[in-house]
């Protein structure tokens, strides 16, 4: 599983960082993205929906989310 640490980054950087791993997701690898920016959370979920990726979101600490993304 690839991990993308987006702690401290505001949009659009988390989405751009995820987009750079798009081919890995298409090939079947899972990606774990960690963010503390609530707007990034919504934008990443939207990006996954547009690309028909599966995702699960978990708030692991108050204001910190882990998003697991797969094909």
KACOR-V280858 format. One record per pair of residues at least 12 apart in sequence whose C-alpha atoms are under 10 Angstrom apart, sorted by the first residue. I is the first residue (numbers start at 1). GAP is how many residues later the second one is. D is the distance in whole Angstrom. If there is no record, write none. Layout:
i=I gap=GAP d=D
i=I gap=GAP d=D
This chain:
i=1 gap=23 d=10
i=1 gap=24 d=10
i=1 gap=28 d=6
i=1 gap=29 d=5
i=1 gap=30 d=6
i=1 gap=31 d=7
i=1 gap=67 d=9
i=1 gap=68 d=10
i=1 gap=69 d=10
i=2 gap=19 d=9
i=2 gap=22 d=9
i=2 gap=23 d=9
i=2 gap=27 d=8
i=2 gap=28 d=6
i=2 gap=29 d=5
i=2 gap=30 d=6
i=2 gap=31 d=8
i=2 gap=66 d=10
i=2 gap=67 d=10
i=3 gap=15 d=10
i=3 gap=18 d=10
i=3 gap=27 d=9
i=3 gap=28 d=6
i=3 gap=29 d=5
i=3 gap=30 d=6
i=3 gap=31 d=8
i=3 gap=63 d=10
i=3 gap=64 d=10
i=3 gap=65 d=9
i=4 gap=13 d=7
i=4 gap=14 d=7
i=4 gap=17 d=9
i=4 gap=27 d=7
i=4 gap=28 d=6
i=4 gap=29 d=5
i=4 gap=30 d=6
i=4 gap=31 d=9
i=4 gap=62 d=10
i=4 gap=63 d=10
i=5 gap=12 d=9
i=5 gap=27 d=8
i=5 gap=28 d=6
i=5 gap=29 d=5
i=5 gap=30 d=7
i=5 gap=31 d=10
i=5 gap=61 d=10
i=6 gap=12 d=10
i=6 gap=27 d=7
i=6 gap=28 d=6
i=6 gap=29 d=5
i=6 gap=30 d=7
i=6 gap=31 d=9
i=6 gap=34 d=9
i=7 gap=26 d=9
i=7 gap=27 d=6
i=7 gap=28 d=5
i=7 gap=29 d=5
i=7 gap=30 d=8
i=7 gap=57 d=8
i=7 gap=58 d=9
i=8 gap=26 d=10
i=8 gap=27 d=7
i=8 gap=28 d=7
i=8 gap=29 d=7
i=9 gap=26 d=8
i=9 gap=27 d=8
i=9 gap=28 d=7
i=9 gap=31 d=9
i=10 gap=25 d=9
i=10 gap=26 d=9
i=10 gap=27 d=6
i=10 gap=28 d=9
i=10 gap=29 d=8
i=10 gap=30 d=7
i=11 gap=26 d=8
i=11 gap=27 d=9
i=11 gap=28 d=7
i=11 gap=29 d=5
i=11 gap=30 d=9
i=11 gap=32 d=8
i=11 gap=33 d=10
i=12 gap=27 d=9
i=12 gap=28 d=7
i=12 gap=31 d=8
i=12 gap=32 d=10
i=13 gap=27 d=8
i=14 gap=19 d=8
i=14 gap=20 d=9
i=14 gap=21 d=8
i=14 gap=23 d=9
i=14 gap=25 d=10
i=14 gap=26 d=6
i=14 gap=27 d=9
i=14 gap=29 d=9
i=14 gap=30 d=8
i=15 gap=18 d=10
i=15 gap=25 d=7
i=15 gap=26 d=9
i=15 gap=28 d=7
i=15 gap=29 d=6
i=15 gap=30 d=10
i=15 gap=31 d=10
i=15 gap=32 d=8
i=15 gap=33 d=10
i=16 gap=28 d=10
i=17 gap=16 d=9
i=18 gap=13 d=8
i=18 gap=14 d=10
i=18 gap=15 d=8
i=18 gap=26 d=8
i=18 gap=29 d=9
i=18 gap=30 d=10
i=18 gap=51 d=10
i=19 gap=25 d=10
i=19 gap=28 d=9
i=19 gap=29 d=10
i=22 gap=29 d=9
i=22 gap=31 d=10
i=22 gap=48 d=10
i=22 gap=49 d=10
i=24 gap=46 d=9
i=24 gap=47 d=9
i=25 gap=28 d=8
i=25 gap=29 d=10
i=25 gap=44 d=8
i=25 gap=45 d=6
i=25 gap=46 d=6
i=26 gap=25 d=10
i=26 gap=27 d=9
i=26 gap=44 d=8
i=26 gap=45 d=6
i=27 gap=43 d=9
i=27 gap=44 d=8
i=28 gap=42 d=7
i=28 gap=43 d=6
i=29 gap=40 d=9
i=29 gap=41 d=7
i=29 gap=42 d=8
i=30 gap=24 d=10
i=30 gap=25 d=10
i=30 gap=38 d=7
i=30 gap=39 d=6
i=30 gap=40 d=5
i=30 gap=41 d=8
i=31 gap=24 d=9
i=31 gap=36 d=8
i=31 gap=37 d=6
i=31 gap=38 d=5
i=31 gap=39 d=7
i=31 gap=40 d=10
i=32 gap=23 d=10
i=32 gap=24 d=10
i=32 gap=25 d=10
i=32 gap=34 d=7
i=32 gap=35 d=6
i=32 gap=36 d=5
i=32 gap=37 d=6
i=32 gap=38 d=9
i=33 gap=24 d=10
i=33 gap=32 d=8
i=33 gap=33 d=6
i=33 gap=34 d=5
i=33 gap=35 d=6
i=33 gap=36 d=8
i=34 gap=23 d=10
i=34 gap=24 d=10
i=34 gap=25 d=10
i=34 gap=26 d=10
i=34 gap=30 d=7
i=34 gap=31 d=6
i=34 gap=32 d=5
i=34 gap=33 d=6
i=34 gap=34 d=9
i=35 gap=24 d=10
i=35 gap=28 d=8
i=35 gap=29 d=6
i=35 gap=30 d=5
i=35 gap=31 d=7
i=35 gap=32 d=8
i=36 gap=23 d=9
i=36 gap=25 d=9
i=36 gap=26 d=9
i=36 gap=27 d=6
i=36 gap=28 d=4
i=36 gap=29 d=6
i=36 gap=30 d=9
i=37 gap=26 d=7
i=37 gap=27 d=8
i=37 gap=28 d=8
i=38 gap=25 d=7
i=38 gap=26 d=8
i=38 gap=27 d=8
i=40 gap=25 d=10
i=41 gap=16 d=9
i=41 gap=23 d=10
i=41 gap=24 d=8
i=41 gap=25 d=9
i=41 gap=26 d=8
i=44 gap=23 d=9
i=44 gap=25 d=10
i=45 gap=12 d=9
i=45 gap=22 d=9
i=45 gap=24 d=9
i=48 gap=21 d=8
i=48 gap=22 d=9
i=48 gap=23 d=9
i=51 gap=20 d=9
i=52 gap=18 d=9
i=52 gap=19 d=7
i=53 gap=16 d=7
i=53 gap=17 d=6
i=53 gap=18 d=5
i=54 gap=14 d=8
i=54 gap=15 d=6
i=54 gap=16 d=5
i=54 gap=17 d=6
i=55 gap=12 d=6
i=55 gap=13 d=5
i=55 gap=14 d=4
i=55 gap=15 d=6
i=55 gap=16 d=9
i=56 gap=12 d=5
i=56 gap=13 d=7
i=56 gap=14 d=9
i=57 gap=12 d=9
